[in-house]
Amino acid sequence: MYIVPNGSIYAVLYFIFVMKKSTIVTVQWISIGIVQGNKQEYISLTDIARYKNPIEPKNVVENRLKSKNTIEYLWLWEKLNNLDFKGIEFDAFKNGAWSNAFTLSPKRWIESTNAIGIIVKRWKYWWWTFAHKDIAIKFANRVSVEFELYLIKEFQRLKEQENKALDRDVKRFLTKMNYKIHTDAIKENLVPKQLSKEEINYIYADEADVLNKALFGLTAKQRKEQNFHRKGNIREYSTIEQLILLANLESMNAQFITMGIQQNERLQLLNQTAITQMKSLLQCDINELPKLKQS
């Protein structure tokens, strides 16, 4: 649920109908929208500003934006991150910040400098201003140091959840990798057409246990019995190293089956391979795997 001080229904409608793919975090009872822009995460300055002024957050955004310190920070951020940044307007904005009559809207900043650190999104008559997380956290500091700290902690919690979800996706991907190659090899070489469906399923399960015994030293049933307190597919609780090995062993076993190697010999070869490859994998930085998949 999107919680907004004073019940601003427009913010609710905006994130329901326009920003369907956004993420929302709640900081001190104020919901903060996070969207993707330029392959980066952008946090809603408009929502952060509601902490200071629930009725007119736009005024808070523009007042903070026109300050000399903010302009200097934005200029430096763009120089570091934006090759197409037009810094020629910087001096004019910086000098104008000394005047009480000076105004600087997010839209004007973007159009004048080709900035990418701030983006604006419109729905009907309302504008939402988003900023790259570096800028948004700096903006939150100007609004409230306490609010900034809570925002950082909530953002970190969100990233931890995303990393866990990504880790689960990687595990599922590795679990399924080479599965079809393995089952096709069994079907073409080990399953006589005369067998019943139950007998065929037994052959598949038996060959799957060849991999389980080669890698874990246990059949699937034995592993399940040892981990009776865990729900779902027991392979989801395997480490990434184990799942990488499992994918490799599936491919190797498929090749061994095609070559006509007997099961007891295949089991021995697969077990030796598992031991050798696990030693190598444990020396690698497996934590880099989710990053590679994400990119």
Secondary structure, 3 states (H helix, E strand, C coil): CCCCHHHCHHHHHHHHHHCCCCEEEEECCEEEEEEEECCEEEEEHHHHHCCCCCCCHHHHHHHHHCCHHHHHHHHHHHHHHCCCCCHHHHHHHHHHCCCCCCCCCHHHHHHHHCCCCEEEEEECCEEEEEEEHHHHHHHHHHHCHHHHHHHHHHHHHHHHHHHHHHHHHHHHHHHHCCHHHHHHHHHHHCCCCCCCHHHHHHHHHHHHHHHHHHHHCCCHHHHHHHCCCCCCCHHHHCCHHHHHHHHHHHHHHHHHHHHCCCHHHHHHHHHHHHHHHHHHHCCCCCCHHHHHHHC
